[in-house]
Amino acid sequence: MGEEAPIAIPALVLQPPGSEEVPHLFVPPPNFAMVGCGLYRSGFPDAANFCFLTTLRLRSVLVLVRCLCPEPYPEENMEFLRENGIKLFQFGIDGCKEPFVDIPEETICEALEVVLDVRNHPLLIHCKRGKHRTGCIVGCLRKLQRWCLTSIFDEYHRFAASKARVSDQRFIERFDVACMKISSAPFLS
């Protein structure tokens, strides 16, 4: 069986009939998908994606950056967030290519607390490619939602494709949902 690549979402062009205006292109970021009501995932958005992102009416963006070589969030993106009143949450999580590198469970729990707080919704979760760090957060969220591991890993593979990492899947499998101190979130039921 061949590997399935993420589905590419075509750009949507909106222009009023008979208008001479330049049409707006609505281009989603790479690896974009809806995780749940008011919750989205993607790879790193750039200026070409800003028109699309405004349609989501985001309140928050959760960025998963590399710990060892953190890069500042680009000024162009910061300006977009400021102009649209979007709050930025950043968490450092290394991409774990090695099989025995630890993913910081405490950081994952802190990021999940942001994700579970509906006051932050609509919220976009992203890392550089929307595969590994984002996949770990979403996989742990799915465990909280009581998804079976087969479904969690199917979703992980849909976005990571041939770049899937055993270390990410092992982390998701071993993630202890009891570390989360949550009363309730609407999409956990």
MIDOSE-1310 file (N, C-alpha, C; in nm, 2 decimals, decimal comma, always signed):
residues 189
mgee	+0,08/-0,12/+0,00/+0,00/+0,00/+0,00/+0,09/+0,12/+0,00; +0,06/+0,22/-0,08/+0,14/+0,34/-0,09/+0,10/+0,44/+0,02; +0,19/+0,53/+0,05/+0,17/+0,63/+0,15/+0,08/+0,74/+0,09; -0,01/+0,79/+0,18/-0,10/+0,90/+0,13/-0,04/+1,03/+0,18
apia	-0,03/+1,12/+0,08/+0,02/+1,26/+0,11/-0,10/+1,34/+0,16; -0,08/+1,44/+0,24/-0,19/+1,53/+0,28/-0,26/+1,58/+0,16; -0,38/+1,60/+0,18/-0,46/+1,66/+0,07/-0,43/+1,81/+0,05; -0,40/+1,85/-0,07/-0,38/+1,99/-0,10/-0,51/+2,06/-0,11
ipal	-0,53/+2,17/-0,04/-0,65/+2,25/-0,05/-0,62/+2,36/-0,15; -0,70/+2,36/-0,26/-0,68/+2,47/-0,36/-0,71/+2,61/-0,30; -0,64/+2,71/-0,36/-0,67/+2,84/-0,33/-0,81/+2,88/-0,38; -0,88/+2,96/-0,30/-1,01/+3,01/-0,33/-1,00/+3,16/-0,37
vlqp	-1,05/+3,19/-0,49/-1,05/+3,33/-0,53/-1,19/+3,39/-0,52; -1,20/+3,50/-0,45/-1,33/+3,57/-0,44/-1,32/+3,71/-0,50; -1,41/+3,73/-0,59/-1,41/+3,86/-0,65/-1,56/+3,89/-0,69; -1,61/+4,00/-0,65/-1,75/+4,03/-0,68/-1,77/+4,03/-0,83
pgse	-1,89/+3,98/-0,88/-1,92/+3,98/-1,02/-1,91/+4,12/-1,08; -1,85/+4,13/-1,20/-1,84/+4,26/-1,26/-1,74/+4,35/-1,20; -1,66/+4,31/-1,10/-1,57/+4,40/-1,03/-1,44/+4,40/-1,10; -1,37/+4,52/-1,10/-1,24/+4,53/-1,16/-1,13/+4,52/-1,06
evph	-1,17/+4,50/-0,93/-1,07/+4,49/-0,82/-0,99/+4,36/-0,84; -0,87/+4,37/-0,78/-0,78/+4,26/-0,78/-0,85/+4,15/-0,69; -0,86/+4,03/-0,73/-0,92/+3,93/-0,65/-0,84/+3,89/-0,53; -0,90/+3,85/-0,42/-0,83/+3,80/-0,30/-0,81/+3,65/-0,31
lfvp	-0,69/+3,61/-0,29/-0,65/+3,47/-0,29/-0,66/+3,42/-0,15; -0,73/+3,31/-0,12/-0,74/+3,25/+0,01/-0,66/+3,12/+0,00; -0,53/+3,13/+0,04/-0,44/+3,01/+0,03/-0,41/+2,97/+0,17; -0,46/+2,84/+0,21/-0,43/+2,79/+0,34/-0,28/+2,76/+0,36
ppnf	-0,23/+2,76/+0,48/-0,09/+2,73/+0,50/-0,07/+2,58/+0,47; +0,06/+2,54/+0,45/+0,08/+2,39/+0,42/+0,03/+2,31/+0,54; -0,01/+2,19/+0,50/-0,06/+2,09/+0,60/-0,18/+2,14/+0,68; -0,26/+2,23/+0,63/-0,37/+2,29/+0,70/-0,48/+2,19/+0,72
amvg	-0,54/+2,18/+0,83/-0,66/+2,10/+0,86/-0,74/+2,15/+0,98; -0,86/+2,12/+0,99/-0,94/+2,14/+1,11/-0,92/+2,03/+1,20; -0,89/+2,05/+1,33/-0,87/+1,95/+1,43/-1,01/+1,93/+1,50; -1,08/+2,04/+1,53/-1,21/+2,04/+1,59/-1,27/+2,18/+1,58
cgly	-1,38/+2,19/+1,63/-1,45/+2,32/+1,62/-1,37/+2,43/+1,68; -1,33/+2,53/+1,59/-1,24/+2,64/+1,64/-1,10/+2,60/+1,67; -1,05/+2,49/+1,62/-0,92/+2,44/+1,64/-0,86/+2,39/+1,51; -0,74/+2,45/+1,47/-0,68/+2,42/+1,34/-0,54/+2,38/+1,36
rsgf	-0,48/+2,32/+1,26/-0,34/+2,28/+1,26/-0,28/+2,32/+1,12; -0,15/+2,34/+1,12/-0,08/+2,37/+0,99/+0,07/+2,37/+1,00; +0,13/+2,39/+0,89/+0,27/+2,43/+0,88/+0,28/+2,58/+0,90; +0,40/+2,63/+0,89/+0,43/+2,77/+0,92/+0,36/+2,86/+0,81
pdaa	+0,27/+2,95/+0,86/+0,20/+3,04/+0,76/+0,29/+3,15/+0,72; +0,28/+3,20/+0,60/+0,35/+3,32/+0,55/+0,25/+3,42/+0,50; +0,30/+3,53/+0,44/+0,21/+3,64/+0,40/+0,11/+3,59/+0,30; +0,14/+3,49/+0,21/+0,04/+3,44/+0,12/-0,08/+3,37/+0,18
nfcf	-0,07/+3,34/+0,31/-0,17/+3,27/+0,38/-0,26/+3,37/+0,47; -0,22/+3,49/+0,48/-0,28/+3,58/+0,57/-0,43/+3,61/+0,54; -0,46/+3,62/+0,41/-0,60/+3,64/+0,37/-0,69/+3,52/+0,42; -0,64/+3,40/+0,40/-0,71/+3,28/+0,44/-0,73/+3,28/+0,59
lttl	-0,62/+3,31/+0,66/-0,62/+3,30/+0,81/-0,72/+3,40/+0,87; -0,74/+3,52/+0,80/-0,84/+3,62/+0,85/-0,98/+3,56/+0,85; -1,01/+3,47/+0,76/-1,14/+3,41/+0,75/-1,17/+3,32/+0,87; -1,07/+3,27/+0,94/-1,08/+3,19/+1,05/-1,12/+3,27/+1,18
rlrs	-1,10/+3,40/+1,18/-1,12/+3,48/+1,29/-1,04/+3,43/+1,42; -0,92/+3,40/+1,40/-0,84/+3,35/+1,51/-0,83/+3,44/+1,63; -0,83/+3,39/+1,74/-0,80/+3,46/+1,87/-0,65/+3,43/+1,91; -0,60/+3,31/+1,87/-0,47/+3,27/+1,92/-0,40/+3,19/+1,82
vlvl	-0,27/+3,19/+1,83/-0,18/+3,11/+1,75/-0,08/+3,04/+1,85; -0,07/+2,91/+1,84/+0,02/+2,84/+1,93/+0,13/+2,79/+1,84; +0,25/+2,83/+1,86/+0,37/+2,80/+1,78/+0,46/+2,71/+1,85; +0,50/+2,60/+1,79/+0,59/+2,50/+1,85/+0,72/+2,52/+1,78
vrcl	+0,82/+2,58/+1,85/+0,95/+2,61/+1,79/+1,06/+2,51/+1,85; +1,17/+2,51/+1,77/+1,28/+2,42/+1,82/+1,34/+2,49/+1,94; +1,37/+2,40/+2,04/+1,44/+2,45/+2,16/+1,58/+2,49/+2,14; +1,66/+2,40/+2,07/+1,80/+2,42/+2,06/+1,84/+2,54/+1,97
cpep	+1,76/+2,57/+1,87/+1,79/+2,68/+1,79/+1,67/+2,76/+1,76; +1,61/+2,82/+1,87/+1,49/+2,90/+1,85/+1,51/+3,02/+1,76; +1,41/+3,03/+1,67/+1,41/+3,15/+1,58/+1,30/+3,24/+1,62; +1,33/+3,37/+1,62/+1,22/+3,46/+1,65/+1,11/+3,45/+1,55
ypee	+0,98/+3,47/+1,60/+0,87/+3,47/+1,51/+0,89/+3,59/+1,41; +0,87/+3,56/+1,28/+0,90/+3,67/+1,18/+0,82/+3,79/+1,21; +0,88/+3,91/+1,19/+0,81/+4,04/+1,21/+0,69/+4,05/+1,13; +0,69/+4,00/+1,00/+0,57/+4,01/+0,92/+0,46/+3,93/+0,98
nmef	+0,48/+3,82/+1,04/+0,38/+3,74/+1,11/+0,33/+3,81/+1,24; +0,43/+3,87/+1,31/+0,39/+3,94/+1,43/+0,30/+4,06/+1,40; +0,33/+4,13/+1,29/+0,25/+4,24/+1,25/+0,11/+4,19/+1,21; +0,10/+4,08/+1,14/-0,03/+4,02/+1,11/-0,11/+3,99/+1,24
lren	-0,04/+3,93/+1,34/-0,11/+3,90/+1,47/-0,16/+4,03/+1,54; -0,07/+4,13/+1,54/-0,11/+4,26/+1,61/-0,23/+4,32/+1,54; -0,22/+4,33/+1,40/-0,33/+4,39/+1,33/-0,47/+4,32/+1,35; -0,46/+4,19/+1,38/-0,58/+4,11/+1,39/-0,62/+4,08/+1,53
gikl	-0,54/+4,13/+1,63/-0,57/+4,11/+1,77/-0,55/+3,96/+1,81; -0,46/+3,89/+1,75/-0,43/+3,75/+1,78/-0,32/+3,74/+1,88; -0,35/+3,66/+1,98/-0,25/+3,63/+2,09/-0,16/+3,52/+2,04; -0,03/+3,53/+2,07/+0,07/+3,44/+2,04/+0,12/+3,36/+2,16
fqfg	+0,12/+3,23/+2,15/+0,17/+3,14/+2,25/+0,29/+3,06/+2,18; +0,41/+3,06/+2,24/+0,52/+2,99/+2,19/+0,57/+2,89/+2,29; +0,60/+2,77/+2,24/+0,65/+2,66/+2,32/+0,77/+2,60/+2,25; +0,88/+2,57/+2,32/+1,00/+2,51/+2,27/+0,99/+2,36/+2,28
idgc	+0,99/+2,29/+2,16/+0,99/+2,15/+2,16/+1,08/+2,11/+2,05; +1,18/+2,03/+2,08/+1,27/+1,98/+1,97/+1,21/+1,88/+1,89; +1,24/+1,88/+1,76/+1,20/+1,78/+1,67/+1,29/+1,66/+1,70; +1,23/+1,55/+1,74/+1,31/+1,43/+1,79/+1,33/+1,33/+1,68
kepf	+1,45/+1,34/+1,61/+1,48/+1,25/+1,50/+1,54/+1,12/+1,56; +1,60/+1,13/+1,67/+1,67/+1,02/+1,73/+1,57/+0,94/+1,81; +1,58/+0,80/+1,82/+1,48/+0,72/+1,88/+1,47/+0,74/+2,03; +1,57/+0,79/+2,10/+1,56/+0,79/+2,25/+1,57/+0,93/+2,30
vdip	+1,54/+1,03/+2,22/+1,54/+1,17/+2,26/+1,41/+1,20/+2,33; +1,42/+1,26/+2,45/+1,29/+1,29/+2,52/+1,22/+1,41/+2,47; +1,09/+1,40/+2,45/+1,00/+1,51/+2,42/+0,96/+1,56/+2,56; +0,96/+1,69/+2,59/+0,93/+1,74/+2,72/+0,78/+1,73/+2,75
eeti	+0,74/+1,63/+2,83/+0,60/+1,61/+2,86/+0,54/+1,73/+2,93; +0,62/+1,80/+3,02/+0,57/+1,91/+3,09/+0,53/+2,03/+2,99; +0,61/+2,04/+2,89/+0,59/+2,15/+2,79/+0,46/+2,11/+2,71; +0,45/+1,98/+2,67/+0,33/+1,93/+2,60/+0,20/+1,96/+2,68
ceal	+0,21/+1,93/+2,81/+0,10/+1,96/+2,90/+0,06/+2,11/+2,91; +0,16/+2,19/+2,91/+0,14/+2,34/+2,91/+0,07/+2,38/+2,78; +0,12/+2,33/+2,67/+0,07/+2,37/+2,54/-0,08/+2,32/+2,53; -0,10/+2,20/+2,58/-0,24/+2,14/+2,58/-0,34/+2,22/+2,66
evvl	-0,29/+2,28/+2,77/-0,37/+2,37/+2,85/-0,42/+2,49/+2,77; -0,33/+2,54/+2,69/-0,37/+2,65/+2,60/-0,47/+2,61/+2,50; -0,45/+2,49/+2,44/-0,54/+2,43/+2,34/-0,68/+2,41/+2,40; -0,68/+2,36/+2,52/-0,81/+2,32/+2,59/-0,89/+2,44/+2,64
dvrn	-0,82/+2,55/+2,65/-0,89/+2,67/+2,70/-0,97/+2,74/+2,59; -1,10/+2,72/+2,59/-1,18/+2,77/+2,48/-1,18/+2,92/+2,46; -1,13/+2,99/+2,57/-1,11/+3,14/+2,56/-1,01/+3,17/+2,45; -0,92/+3,08/+2,42/-0,82/+3,10/+2,32/-0,86/+3,06/+2,18
hpll	-0,98/+3,01/+2,17/-1,04/+2,97/+2,03/-1,11/+3,08/+1,96; -1,11/+3,08/+1,83/-1,04/+2,99/+1,74/-0,89/+3,00/+1,75; -0,82/+2,88/+1,74/-0,68/+2,87/+1,77/-0,61/+2,79/+1,65; -0,50/+2,84/+1,61/-0,42/+2,76/+1,51/-0,29/+2,71/+1,58
ihck	-0,27/+2,58/+1,57/-0,14/+2,52/+1,62/-0,05/+2,50/+1,50; +0,07/+2,55/+1,51/+0,16/+2,52/+1,40/+0,31/+2,51/+1,44; +0,38/+2,43/+1,36/+0,53/+2,43/+1,37/+0,58/+2,46/+1,23; +0,70/+2,42/+1,20/+0,76/+2,45/+1,07/+0,68/+2,39/+0,96
rgkh	+0,66/+2,26/+0,96/+0,60/+2,19/+0,85/+0,46/+2,13/+0,89; +0,42/+2,14/+1,02/+0,29/+2,09/+1,06/+0,28/+1,94/+1,07; +0,40/+1,88/+1,09/+0,41/+1,73/+1,09/+0,44/+1,68/+1,23; +0,56/+1,70/+1,28/+0,60/+1,63/+1,40/+0,56/+1,70/+1,53
rtgc	+0,61/+1,82/+1,56/+0,57/+1,88/+1,69/+0,42/+1,90/+1,69; +0,36/+1,95/+1,58/+0,21/+1,97/+1,58/+0,15/+1,83/+1,59; +0,20/+1,73/+1,52/+0,15/+1,60/+1,53/+0,15/+1,54/+1,67; +0,25/+1,57/+1,75/+0,26/+1,52/+1,89/+0,15/+1,59/+1,97
ivgc	+0,13/+1,72/+1,96/+0,03/+1,79/+2,03/-0,11/+1,74/+2,00; -0,14/+1,73/+1,87/-0,27/+1,68/+1,83/-0,29/+1,54/+1,87; -0,18/+1,45/+1,86/-0,19/+1,32/+1,91/-0,23/+1,30/+2,05; -0,16/+1,39/+2,14/-0,19/+1,39/+2,28/-0,33/+1,44/+2,31
lrkl	-0,38/+1,54/+2,23/-0,52/+1,59/+2,24/-0,61/+1,47/+2,21; -0,58/+1,40/+2,11/-0,67/+1,28/+2,07/-0,67/+1,18/+2,18; -0,56/+1,16/+2,25/-0,57/+1,07/+2,37/-0,66/+1,12/+2,47; -0,66/+1,25/+2,50/-0,75/+1,31/+2,59/-0,89/+1,30/+2,55
qrwc	-0,91/+1,29/+2,41/-1,05/+1,27/+2,36/-1,09/+1,13/+2,35; -1,00/+1,04/+2,40/-1,02/+0,90/+2,41/-1,02/+0,83/+2,27; -0,95/+0,88/+2,18/-0,94/+0,81/+2,05/-0,85/+0,69/+2,07; -0,87/+0,59/+1,99/-0,78/+0,47/+2,00/-0,65/+0,50/+1,93
ltsi	-0,55/+0,43/+1,97/-0,41/+0,46/+1,91/-0,41/+0,44/+1,76; -0,48/+0,35/+1,71/-0,48/+0,32/+1,57/-0,53/+0,45/+1,49; -0,63/+0,51/+1,54/-0,69/+0,63/+1,48/-0,59/+0,75/+1,50; -0,53/+0,76/+1,61/-0,44/+0,87/+1,64/-0,32/+0,86/+1,54
fdey	-0,26/+0,74/+1,53/-0,15/+0,72/+1,44/-0,18/+0,73/+1,29; -0,31/+0,69/+1,26/-0,35/+0,72/+1,12/-0,35/+0,87/+1,09; -0,40/+0,95/+1,18/-0,40/+1,09/+1,16/-0,26/+1,15/+1,16; -0,17/+1,10/+1,25/-0,03/+1,14/+1,25/+0,03/+1,12/+1,12
hrfa	+0,01/+0,99/+1,07/+0,07/+0,95/+0,94/+0,02/+1,03/+0,82; -0,11/+1,07/+0,83/-0,17/+1,15/+0,72/-0,09/+1,28/+0,70; -0,04/+1,34/+0,80/+0,03/+1,47/+0,79/+0,19/+1,45/+0,78; +0,24/+1,35/+0,85/+0,38/+1,33/+0,85/+0,43/+1,25/+0,73
aska	+0,34/+1,17/+0,67/+0,36/+1,09/+0,55/+0,49/+1,01/+0,57; +0,58/+1,01/+0,47/+0,71/+0,93/+0,48/+0,80/+0,98/+0,59; +0,77/+1,10/+0,65/+0,86/+1,16/+0,75/+0,82/+1,12/+0,89; +0,72/+1,02/+0,90/+0,67/+0,98/+1,03/+0,79/+0,93/+1,12
rvsd	+0,78/+0,96/+1,25/+0,89/+0,93/+1,34/+0,84/+0,83/+1,45; +0,91/+0,73/+1,47/+0,88/+0,63/+1,57/+0,88/+0,70/+1,71; +0,98/+0,79/+1,73/+0,99/+0,86/+1,86/+0,87/+0,94/+1,89; +0,81/+1,01/+1,79/+0,68/+1,08/+1,81/+0,57/+0,99/+1,85
qrfi	+0,56/+0,88/+1,78/+0,45/+0,78/+1,81/+0,47/+0,72/+1,94; +0,59/+0,69/+1,98/+0,62/+0,63/+2,11/+0,58/+0,73/+2,22; +0,61/+0,86/+2,20/+0,58/+0,96/+2,30/+0,42/+0,97/+2,31; +0,35/+0,98/+2,20/+0,21/+0,98/+2,21/+0,15/+0,86/+2,28
erfd	+0,20/+0,75/+2,25/+0,15/+0,62/+2,31/+0,17/+0,63/+2,46; +0,29/+0,68/+2,50/+0,32/+0,68/+2,65/+0,27/+0,80/+2,72; +0,22/+0,90/+2,65/+0,17/+1,02/+2,71/+0,06/+0,99/+2,82; +0,09/+1,03/+2,94/-0,01/+1,00/+3,05/-0,11/+1,12/+3,06
vacm	-0,23/+1,09/+3,02/-0,34/+1,19/+3,02/-0,37/+1,24/+3,16; -0,33/+1,16/+3,26/-0,35/+1,19/+3,40/-0,27/+1,32/+3,44; -0,17/+1,35/+3,36/-0,09/+1,47/+3,40/-0,16/+1,60/+3,37; -0,27/+1,59/+3,30/-0,35/+1,71/+3,27/-0,45/+1,73/+3,38
kiss	-0,45/+1,85/+3,43/-0,55/+1,88/+3,54/-0,65/+1,97/+3,47; -0,75/+1,91/+3,42/-0,86/+1,98/+3,35/-0,99/+1,95/+3,41; -1,08/+2,05/+3,41/-1,21/+2,02/+3,46/-1,29/+1,97/+3,35; -1,30/+2,05/+3,24/-1,37/+2,00/+3,12/-1,35/+2,09/+3,01
apfl	-1,35/+2,04/+2,89/-1,34/+2,12/+2,77/-1,45/+2,07/+2,68; -1,53/+2,15/+2,61/-1,64/+2,10/+2,53/-1,60/+2,00/+2,43; -1,49/+2,00/+2,37/-1,45/+1,90/+2,26/-1,39/+1,78/+2,32; -1,38/+1,76/+2,45/-1,32/+1,64/+2,51/-1,43/+1,54/+2,53
s	-1,55/+1,58/+2,53/-1,66/+1,49/+2,56/-1,69/+1,40/+2,44
